[in-house]
Amino acid sequence: MFNVTASDLHAYFGFDPERESDLKKLDGLIRSAAPSLKCYFHEGKRAGSAGMRMKMIGYGKFRYSIKSGKSTDWPVIGVALQKNYISVYFSVTIDGHPIVDCYRGKLGEKRSGKNNFSFARFDELKSGEVVKLVVETAKAFNRDPENPVYYREGS
């Protein structure tokens, strides 16, 4: 795992000077497209607790629960530095499906996962499509704050 040692939002943006501009451009896009999702520094979680251990920039917050009954605050949208990419995580579903499914292959992403996508440089992204995804995410969350990460069985 790529280890970001930042301890606050300012330090996170500056952690990798080569990608600071890309983070700031993405941050501006997300803040503009979804002003209701407040930006904050997400410290990551300890091993054995709910949520991922990585530090990230969070936008909006909800209470994430796992099968064991443990729960934690978690970002509606999370942006994380990876070794070779910047990854963007979404915690919202549309009709029981990960919201990123609706945008897969349209964002200019280098790769995508269950409800995330990754890119190397902001300028490679199709920012209009990313804006649509962020706006739709914020609307879905604002309509139903209990919506995040409820996937259909087997998905």
N, C-alpha and C positions, 0 to 999 in steps of 0.2 A: 504494500500500500504506500502511495506517495504521502509523505509526512509533512503537512503544513504546520509550522510551529507558531503561527500567528496567534495572538491572544485577544485581539479586538478587530473590529471592522476595518479601521484604517490600516492596521498592520497586514490584514488579509489582502487588501487591494494591492499593497506594495510588496507582498511576499516574493513574487516573481516579476522583477522589473520588465522583463521581455513581454509579459502578458498583461501587465497592469492596464495598458490602454484597451485591450480586448475586454477585460473585466469591466472597466468603466463604461465602455460603449454598451455592453450588454446590460449593465446596471441602469444606465439612462433609459434604454429601451423598456426594460421591465417597469421601472418606476413611472414612466410616462404612460405606458399601456395599462397598468394596474395600480393606480395610486392608492387604492384601498388596502393593498397588501404591503404593510409596512416593512421596511428593510431592517434587518438586524444581523448580528454575528451569532451564528449557531456553533457552539463549542464542540459538538459531537458527543457521543455517549460512551460510557464505560462498557467494556466487554461484559456480556451477560445481561445488559439492560436493553430496553426497547430502543430501536432506531440504529442507524449506522454510526460508526465511531468517527468518521471523518468530520473535520471542521468545514464549514461552508458559509456562504452568504445566504441568509434566509429571507423570504418575502412572504408575509402572512404566517399565521401560526394556528395550529389546531392540536387537539390531543390525540395522539397515535397510540393505539392499543394492540398488543399481540395476544396470541392464543393463551399464553400463560396468565394473562390478566395484568401484566405489567403495562404501564403506559408512560408517555413522555410528551413534552411539547415538541412539535415537529413542523418544519416549513411547508407551506403550501407549494411554493417553488423554492428549490435550493440550487445554488450554483457552487460547484466545487472544482478547484484546481486538481488535475490529475497529472501524472508524469508527462504525458504527451498531448493531453487534451484539456479542454474545459468542459465539464459535464453539467447538464441542466436537468434537474429532477422535478417531476410533477407528481403531486399527491391527490389528483382529482380524477374521477372517472366520468364517462358519459355513457349512459345506458349500461352501466356495469362493465364497461371496457376502458382500459387506460386511454386517457385523452390523447397521448402522443400517437396512438394507432391511426388517428384521423389525419395526421400530418406527416407520417413516416415517408421519407424520400422527397418531401417537398420543402424541407427547411435548409437544405445545403449542408446537412450534417455529414460527418465522416462515418459515424456509426450511431446505432440506436439500440436501446434495450426495452424492457417491458414498459416503462413509463419515463424514459429519459432519452436524451440525445447528447452527442458530444461533437465538438468542433475544435479545430486547431487555431483558426484566426477568425475574428468577428466578421471581417470583410468577405469571407467565404459564405457566410450565412445569407439566406434569402430573408432579409429583415422584415419584409411585409408579411410573410407567412409566420415568422416568429411572433410578430405583434399579434396576429390573429389568434395564435395558440395561447399567448399570455392573456389576452382579453377574454377569450372563452374560458380559460381556467379561472380567472378572477370572478367572472359572472357565475359560473357553476358553484364556486365556493361561497360567494355571497348569497346565492339562492338557498344553498343547503350546506352550512358549515359542518354537518355530520357526514358529508359526502366522501371525503378523502379516503383513498385506498381501500374501498370496499369492492373487491373484485368478485366476479362470479366464481363459483366453485370450479376448479380445474383450469382457471385462466392464468 
